[in-house]
Amino acid sequence: MENVAHVKKKANGDWDEPHILDAHIQGVAALAESFASAFGNGDWGRIAGLWHDLGKYKPAFQAYIRKASGYENDSGDENGPGRVDHSVVGALWAGKRCAESAPDIGRVLGYLIAGHHAGLPDWSHEIGVGGALSDRLKDVEHLEKALEGKPPQSSLDASLPSTMPGGIIPDAQQAECLGEQMHLWVRMLFSCLVDADFLDTEAYMDGRKAAARVFDDNSLGLEALKARFDDYIANMARKLGICEDSLVNRVRAKVLAECRAHAAWTPGMFSLTVPTGGGKTLSSMAFALEHALRYGKKRIVVVIPYTSIIEQTAKQYRDVFGDAAVIEHHSNLDPDKETQRARLASENWDAPIIVTTNVQFFESLFAARSSACRKLHNLVDSVVILDEAQMLPPGYLRPVVSALKGLSALFGASIVLCTATQPALAGRIESGKARLAGFAEGSVRELMSDPLGLSASLRRVELKRHPKGDSPVSWQEIAAELSAMEQVLCIVNTRKDCRDLYELLPSGSVHLSALMCPEHRSEVVAAIKTQLSAKESLRVVSTQLVEAGVDIDFPIVYRALAGLDSIAQAAGRCNREGRLNALGKLGQVIVYRPPKDAPSGLLRKGQDAGNEMLRCFPDEVARLDPGLYARYFKLFYGKVNNFDDKDIMRLLAGPDIGELKIQFRTAASMFSLIEDGGQKSVIVEYQTHRDDGHEEISSMDLVVELEKIGAHRALMRRLQRFSVNIPARAFNALESTGSIRQIHGMEGLYVQEASNLYDPVFGLKLEGTNLGIYDLIS
């Protein structure tokens, strides 16, 4: 009997023809080779594919897979009942073949093949996460048993790879970063292997699903999408020419023209420094499309820090390109708007335009799990737009900057750092306690020819310190000033500040904080926009969640003292469309020192650096000159304790990198941009209020459905719109009083139990849960 890789049942319950093992390994080898060829290492992909399932030639595995108990779901869980470890065999064979002539090749292939089901392993145990490659390679009897099954000699004797990372002869830039980037190169090869394995297996197991992936619609190629983009911009220009030839729109047109002109620049690292409201969403896409077509780039990946921004940005791109061309990959997706094609493309990013989050993007670049890594090879020869680049977390800057260097140098990606407040990431970055080698001086090219002039021409606000200067201002004083204004937004640093100030404001004022579930916040923001358009009296107090991705336009904005980047983002909510300029006026941004300083940590460091900038450069800050931000970030980074808080680069590129002793799994477990260890999620009681013709949704109805039929992807994503994250200590207090309960049969998933726990204004109530922690999160 022929050796079998996978089996399945037909719809009638009979067994279908098996997936022949020889055919499977050849199919995976061909796919992996084609994927890895994109970065000059197709021979590595091919040999990894040929050897990845050598363990399935074990007689024990063949006996197992022919048992009915193993046919139903060949998931690759080698630790389940009756399972047979097969993934280590190819790694053992690689070690044996390469032992004398090329041990490094054997080590690299060992990581790829041994991890193709369970994920990239550590070389050795560091924190007890298990599955160390050095231990698994001692089990040589696995190889002996597999050879008894007579794998094809042509596969066993296949030529070893001869190419170097980045191609046969890496250029000087590639060679310089190879030691630091070895982990990324191995992870990219791993992506090629696991995606090839997934796809070849899927083609056998579910032909309809595989067919739905086929992407041969020429109307969705980048050339066709550029034509759609050009038509959209032309139509928009015609409409604006008729109804609103404003200062802001003239500047946006200039930004767009420069982005298009500079798309001809050779691939590499770029910055796009445009004031808030200057049209960088469309202009950066214009650059990406023209640059991609000129240099044969395959796709455009837009990376955004917050889901609140991503939903707005993706909608704008869908308006331009249509739903089918834009794939969103983040946690708050609306399942009703997802097509099967979109769901499949989010698995491996095989689509022309991807819109995703910082968390998804960077955690994938440092992931170990096969499902998380499989998309990475589709970043090769892409254009990556990092929106709001100043949001890159300081405690992860070293690994993040390193990964961006590697994507550009080894994998042909063009990177665009896109923001109004460009961080100082070039050259050597130092604080009193930490050092970081940033991007090489001059390697990041600015797409705007005159950022200072651009900022001056688009000046819409005047930034002032509160009359009390550096002295704290009481909430009673702030409330009195806000109450005397018709339309004003006040941004505070913490949730508690938000509530304290709101309670002093007149009836009809609006409160916004992250204690409100996303559905609630969305409805409140929509109401704010309606009131602003109607020129109604409106006073809004909000945490900083309103500073990014919420296109609102107030004549006056108050901002609690914070980092200069946050102050600039707040200013972007003031006179955003420049309508006051037409009246010969500027919007007013007033920076005040709140009664209590920002919480300790990065928020406090940002506040201190921002305060120093206000004292030392008052005139430049009043104008929000873009040249200030490099100085601000150098000052801010100088206060940072560590640019690699978790010591991740030691795990991936430490002193043992010459021996390829890499701790993939430990590093992946430590790389978490959102530190959620002290956070818990609670589903709250909220009923949507629809005026768009759609059916209203009750979170409690969704919970009933969950308990009745169990979890599924669409339902869980709906429930995310009704969840609130709170500190663990507050969560424990609510659980101890019976205010929340675990959903039946859903370990770790909690729902509101007390009927009065969610307030229609403030959201989830935390009174009585140790208010000291209430200050810590905004």
N, C-alpha and C positions, 0 to 999 in steps of 0.2 A: 504494500500500500504506500502511496505517496505521502510524504510528510505534510502535515496540515498546520497552517498558521492560525486560522480562525474558522469558526463554524457559526451557522445561524439557522433559524427556523423560518419556513415560509408562513404566509398568512393562515394557511390551513393547518398549521401545526406540524407538518412534515419537515424533515431536515433537508435543507437546500444543499447544493453541491458545495464542498468545502473550499476555503481559500487556500490554495496550494502554497506551501512555505517557500519553495524556490521562486515562484512568481512574485510573492510578497517581497522578498529581500531584493529582487531585481528592480521591482517597482519603486521601493523606497530609495534604493541606491540612485536610480535615475533622477528622481525628484530632488533628493538631497544634493546631488551633484549640480543640478540646474540652479538651485537656490544659492549654493555656495559659490558658484561661478561668478555671481554678481559682484563678489569682492575678491576674485582671483584665486579662490581655494576650492574649486570644484572637485579636485582629486581627494581632498579631505572628506567632503560630503559623500562621495561615492564609496570610499572604503568604510566609513562609519555605517552607511546603509547596508553594505554587503555583510557586515559582521554583527549588526545590532541584535539580530534574532538567532544567532548560532545556537543559543541555549535551547531553542525550540526543537532542535534535532535530538535532544535527549530522549531515549526510549521512554523514560518516566513521564516526560511532558506529553509525548504523543499518546501514551496510554491515558493520561489524565484528560486530554482534550477530547478524547473519543468517548468519555463517559458523559451520559446525559446530564449529570449534575454540573458539569463544567461548561456545557455548550451555551447556555442561555446568555451569559454575560461575561465575555472575556475582557475584563476591565484592566487587567495588568496588575491586580493586587496580589503580589506574590506571597503575602502573609496570610491570605484567607485559607479556609479549610481545604485541604487537598491540593493547594497550589504548589507549583514547582518553580523554584528560582531559576529563571532563564536569562535575565538581563546581564548577569555578571560574566557569562561565558565568553561573549565577544571581547569584553575587556581583558579577560585572561588570555585569550588568543592573541590580542594585540600586544600584550606584554611579552608573550613568548616569541612572537615573530620579530619584535623590535629589540629584544633584550641585548643583543650584542652590537648591532649596527646603529640603532636609533631609539634609545630608551625614552627620549623626550616625546617622540611620536607615539610610542606605546602609552605613555602617561596621559597625553591629551585624549587619545581615543578611549582610554579607560574611563575618564570622566564622562565622556559623551555616551558611551554604550551602557555602562553600569547604571547611569542615571536616567535612561530614556523612558522609564515608567515612573519611578519614585522621585525623580528630580536630581539635579546635580548634587553630588555628595561632597562632604568635607574630605580632605585628605586624611585627617586624623581627628580624634575626638577632642573638642575643646570645651564645649559646654554640655556635653552629654546628649546631643540631638540625634545620635545614632547613625548607622549606615556608613561609617567611614570607609573610604575607598581602600586605604592601606590595609584594613582588616579583611575586606571582601576579596582582595586579590590573593589572599593566602589560601583560599578554598579551591585548590587546583583540581580537586576531584570532580568539580562541576564540569571542567573542560574535558577531562578524560571521558566522562559519561556522555557528553555531547558528541565527541568524536566517534563514539560507538554507533551513533545514528547516521554516519556517513554524510556529513555536509558536502556540498559540491566542492571538489578539489579546486575548481577554477576560482571559487570565492575565497577559499583558504589561502590560495597562492597569489591572490591579486596584488598588484604592485603597490608598494607603500607610497603615500603622498610625498611629493617633492617640492611643492610650492611653500613659500614663506608667508606668514601673516601679511595680508595686504598685497599679495602677488608674488611672483617668482623672485623679483628683486625689488624690495621695498625702497621707496625714495627716502631721502634724509629725514623728512619730517616723520614718516611712518616708523623708521628704524629707531628714532629718538624716543618715541613713546611706547615701544613694544613691551618693555618690562612692566610698566604701569598698566598697560592695556591688555596684557595677556588674558586676564580673567574675562574681559569683554569679548575678545576674539574667540575664546573657548565657548562662551555663552552664545555667541552668534552662530558658531558651528552647531552647537546643541539645538538652537532654534531651527536650523535647516533640517536636522535629523528628525526632531520630534514632530515638526509640522508635516514633513514627508510621511512619517509613520502614521500620524492621524489621518492624513488625506488618503493614503493608499488603503488603509483599513476601512475608512468610511466608504470608499468607492465600492468595496465588497459588501459591507454590512448594510448600507443604506444608500442605494443608487439614486433615489430621488433627492436626498439631501445633498449628495455630491453634485448632482446635475444643477441644483439651485445655486451652487457656488460659481458655476461657469460664468466668466465675466468677459463676454465677447461683444458687448453692445458698444459699437463705435460712437454712439451718441453720448456715451459716458467717458470717453477718453479725454485726456487733458486738452487736446486740441479743440475738441467740440466744446468742452467746458469753458475754455478761454473765449470762444465765440459767444457763448451765452453771457459770460461776464461782460464782454465788450458791449453787447446789446443792452444789458441791464444798465451799465454806466451811461451809455448814450441816451437811453430813455430818461434816466434820472436827471441828466444834464438838461434835457429839453424841458422837463417839468420845472426844474429850478430856474431855468432861464425865463420862464413865463411868470412864476409866482414868487420867487424868493432869491434874488441875487444878493446874498448877504456876505459880510466879511468872513464868517465861518465857512461858508460854502466855497468862497474863492480860495481860501487857504487849503481846504480839503482837496480842491482840484489841483493845486500846486503840489501837494504831498503825493497825490496819485501820479502826477506826471513824472516826478523825480523817481519814484519807485519803479515805474515802467522803464525809464531811461537807464537806470542802474542795474536792471535785471541782466544786462549784458556782461556785468563784471564776472570774473572767473569764480567758480564755486569756492566756498569756504565759510568763514564766520562773518556775520554782518550785525550791525545794530540799526534799529529804526527808532529814532528819538523824536517823538511827536507829542505835543501837548494834549492833555485829555480833551476829547471831543474833536480831535483833528482828523478823524477818519482813518485811523490806522488799521481797523478791522478789514476794510475793503482794500486799502492801499497795500497792506502787507500781502494780501491774497493776489493782487495784481502783480507784485514782484514775484511771488512764488510761481504763478502760472507761467509767466514769460521766461523766468529763469529755468524752470523745469523743462519747458519745451526747447529752449536753446541748448541745454546741456544734457538732455536725455534723462532727466530725473523721472522717477516712476510714480511718485505720489506726493501729496502735501499733508503734513501732520501738524495740526494746530493744537498747542498745549496751553491749557488755561488753568489758573490756580484754584478757582472756585466753581462749584456746580452752578451757582447763581449766575455766573458770567457765561458758562458754557451753553446753557439753554438759550440765552439771548443771542450769542454768537452763532450757534448752529442754526437758529431760526433765520438769521440774516443770510447765512450761506444757502440755506434751503430755498429762500426766496429768490436767490440768484440762479442756483444750479438745478433746483428740483430736489425732491426727497431722495431719489434713488442714488444720487451722486455723493451725498454727505452721510457718513457713518459717525454717529455719536457713540462713544464708549466711556460711560461713567455710571455712577450708582443711582442717579435719580431719573433714569429714563422712564418715559411714559410707555408702557407695553402696548397700549392701543395704537401707538404711532409707529411701532417697529414692524418692519417687514421681515420675512424669513431671510431674505438676502442680507439685511442689516444685522440680524442676529448672528448669522454665520460669519460675516465679515468682521464682526467685533472680536471673534476668536483669534483671527490671524491677520487682521488689518489689511486684507486684500481688497482694497477699494481706492479710488482716486483721491478722495479727501476724507481724512480722519480728524475728528474733533474730540479731544480727550483731556484729561486732567493731569496736573503735575504728579499727583499721587499715582495714577495708572501708568504714566509714562516712565517716571524715574524708578518706581518700585519694580517695574518690569525689567528695566535695565540692570537691576541688581537682584533679580529673582533667581530661585533655584527650581521651582516647580515647573514641570514640563508644560502645563497648560498656560502658565503665565509667560513662559519664554517663547512659545511657538510663534508669536507675532514678530519677534525682534528682527528677523532677517528681512522683513518688509520695510525696515527703516533704511536699508542700504539704498544709496542713490535717491534719497528723498529730500524734500525741503521741509525743515522743521521750524515752525514759527513758535517761539516761546513768548506768549503774551504776558504782560505784567511781569517782566523778568526780575524786577526788584523783589518779588515775592519768594525767590529761591531761599530756602531756610539756611541761616548762617551756620547752624550746627552740622549741616550736611554739605556745605559748599565744596569741601575738598573732593569727596566722591562725585558730586554732581558736575563740577567743572571738569574733572578728569574724564567722566563719561562723555561729555559734550566734545572735548578734544578728540577722544577716540572715534566718535561717530563721524567727525569731520575728516580726520587724518586717515583712518583705516577703512572707512565704509562709505566715503563719498557723499555724506550728507552735507547740505548747506544749512547752516543754523542762523536764524534771525532772532536777536534779542530785542524784543519789541516793548517799549514802555515810554511813558512821559518822564519817568524818573530813573534814568539809566544808572545801574549800580556800577561801582568801580571795580571791575573784575580783571583788569589788565595788569600785568607785571606782578611784582611781589607784594602780597597783602599781609600786613603784620598787625598784630595787637601786642599788648604786653606779655601775653601768654601763648600766642599761637602764630603760626606762619602758614601762608598758602601761596603756592605758585599758580597765579592766575593765567589767563590767556596771554600768549606772547605779545609784547608791545607791538602795536601796529597790525596785528593779525585780525582784529575785528574792525571791519570797515563800515563807517557810518553812511547810511543811504541818503540822508538829508545833507545837502551841500552847506547849509547854514542853519543849524539848529537854534542858535541864539537869535538870529534874525526871524526865524519862523515863530519862535516863542513871542518875540516882541510884536510881530504883526498879528498874532492871535491872542494878544493880551485882553482878557475879558474880566479880570478880577483885580482888586487891590487888596493885599493881605495886610492886616493891621493887628498889632497886639491890643488886647483889652486895655482900657485906661488904667487898670490896676497893675499892668505890667507883669512882673514875675511873682507878684503876691497872689495867693489863692483867692478865688472869687467864690462866694457861697452860692449854693443852689437857689436860695431865695433871691439873690441879686440877679442871677442869670434868668430866673423865671420872670422877674419883673421886666427885664429888658425884652425878653421874647414876647411877653404878653402885649407889649406896646407895638408890635410889628404885625403886618398883615400876612406876609408869607415868609416863613423862616424855617430853616433846618438847623438843628443843634445836634452835633455828634459827640458822644461821650466815650469813655474808655472801657466801662464795665457794665454788665447787666444791672447791677444794683444802682449804679449812678443813673442809668436810664429810667429806672422805675422811680427813684427818689425825685428826679427832676420832673418827670411827667406828672406826678401827683401834685405838684405845685402850679401846674399850668391850667389855663381856663378850660372849661368843658368844650369838647369838640376837637381837642388836640389829639395827636396820633403818636402811638408808641410802636417802636420796632426793635426787636432783639431776637437772638437765636433761641430764647426760651419759647418762642412761637414756632410751631411746626412749619415746614416749607409751604404747605398749602395755604395756611393762614397768612404767612408773610406775603405770598404772591398776591393774594386778594387785597391786602392792605396797600401794597405798592401800586396796584392797578387803580385803587381808589384815590391815592395821592396824585397820580398822573392826571386823573379826571378832574380833580379839584384845581390843580395847577392850570390846566388848559382853560377851565371856566373862570379863572382869576378869582376864585373864592378865597376867603380868609383861611389860612392853614398854618398850623404850627406843628412841626414834627420833631420828636426827639428819638434818636436812634444810636445804637452801637455802630462800630465801624463796618458792619456787614453791608451798609448802604454805599460804601465808598467805591466799590468795584462792581461793574456789571449792572448797575441800576441807573438807567438814563433818566434822571429827574433834573429839573432846572429851577432852582430857587434864586431870588435876587440877593438874599443874604444867607450866609452859612456861618454858624458858630462852630469852632472845633476845639475840643479839649487839647491841651498841650500834648504832643506826640512826636514821633519821628517825622522828619521833613517829607519823606515819601507819603506818609499817611495824610499830612496836611495838604500836600499837593493833590492827592486823590480826592480829599474833601472839597478842595477848590474846584474840582471837575464837576461837582454838582451845583455850582454857582454860575449863573449867566452862561450856561453850557452852550446855548445856541447863539450867544452874542446879541440878543435882542436889545439889551440895554445900551450896547455900543451905538446902535442906530439912533438912540436918544441922547448921545453924548455922555453916557454914564458908564461906570464899571460896576460889576457885582462886588459885594463887600464880604470878605472872609475875615472873621474876627477870631483870633487865637487867644484862649483864656486858660489860666491855670486852675484846674478844678480843686475843690476842697481837699481831695485826697489824691496823691500821685498815682500814676499807673502802677499795676502790680509789679513786683520785683521780677527780674529776668529780662528777656529781650525787649518787652514793652517798656520797661523802665529805662533800659539802655538807649532805646530809640528816643524816648522822651528827653533824656538828658542831652543826647547829641542834638536833637532838634532845638532844644532851649539854647544850647551854645551857639548854634547857627543863627538863631534869632537875635542873640546879643551881639555877635561879631559881624554879621552881614545883614543889617536890618533893611537896607535899601534893595539889595539883590533879592532877599526873601520876599519883600513886598511885591516885587515883579515876578517872583518864581522863575528866575533865570535858570535855564537848564544846566549851565555851567556849575551851579551850586551843588548838584547832586553827587558829582564825583567827590567833592570835598566832604559832603555830608556822609557818604558811605565809607570813606576812609576813616572819618571820625567815629562812625558807628562800629565799623569792623574792628577798630582799635580797642573797643570796649568788650569785644566778644572773647569768651574764654577759650573756645576750641572750634575749629572749622571742621572737625570730624569727631563729634561727641562720642560716637560708638566705636571709634577706632577701626572703622570698616576697611580702610585702605591697608592697614597692617594685615588684616585677614586675607585680603585679595592680592596685595602686591608688597608683602613684607619681605623680610630678609631671606625667606626660604623660596622666593619666587624663582630663583635660578634652578631650583630642583622641582619647580612646578607643584609645590605643596600649597594648594589653595583651599581656603575654607569657605566654599560656596554656600553651603546651607546655613552655617552660623551667620555669615554676613547678611544673607537674605532675611534671616529672622530678626536681625537688628536694624535693618534699613526700613524705617517706617516714618514717612514725612508727617503723618498725623499721629502724634503720640496719644494713643487712645487707651493706654493701660489704666489711666485713672478716670476713664469715661465709660458711661453706660447709656444705652439707648432705651427709651420708653415710648411705646405707641400711646398717643393721647386721644382723648375723645374730642373729635372735631367733625362738623358737618360742613361740607363746601356750600358756598352760596353762588350759584351759577346765574349769569345773565346772558350767556352766549348760546343758549339753546341746548347745551349738553346736560345730561342727567346729573343731578346732584349726588354726591358720594358721602357716605357716612363711614368714618373709620371703624366704628363698632360693628357695622354690617360686614366690613371686610374681615374683622377678627372672627366673627361668627362663621364666615365662610372658611377661614383658615382652620378653625377647630373642627369644622364639619368634614371638609374634603382634604385637608392637609396642605402643605406648602407646595407652591409651584412658582416659577420665575415671575410670571406676570403679576400674581397676587402680592408677592413679596416686594416688588418694585412699587406697586401702588401704596403699600403700607409705609414705605420709606418716606412718602410725602406727608405722613402723619406722625413722624417720630421726632423726638427731641433728645439730644445728647446732654447729659448732666454729669457732674463729678460723682465719682464712685461713692464718696461719703454721703452725699445727698441721696443717691440711689438707695444705699443701705438703710438710711433713715426712713425713706418712704416705704421700703419693703417691710421694715420691722413694725411699722404702724398699720400695715395692711392697705396702704394707699395705692399700691401697685401689686400685681400678681403675675406669676409666670403663666403664659398661655398653655393650656392643656396640651401635653404631648410635644411641646416646643421648648427644649432646653435652652435657657439663656435668652429667651424672647419674652419680654414683659410688656404688660398693658396696664393702662390706668384702671384702677378699681374704684377709688373714691369719686363720687359724682361731682364734687366741687373742686377737684384738683387742677383743672384747666380753666384758666380765666379768659374770657373773650377779648380782653385788652392785653394782658401781660403774658399770656401763655401759661406754661407749667409753673405752678406755685412751688417755691422752695422754702417758704416760711417754716421755721421750726426744724430745719434740717442742717443746722450749724451754719449760720449766715456768713461765717468767716470765709468759707469757700465760695460764697456767692459772688465775691469780688473778683475771683480769679479768671473767669471766663466771660468773654464779651459776645 
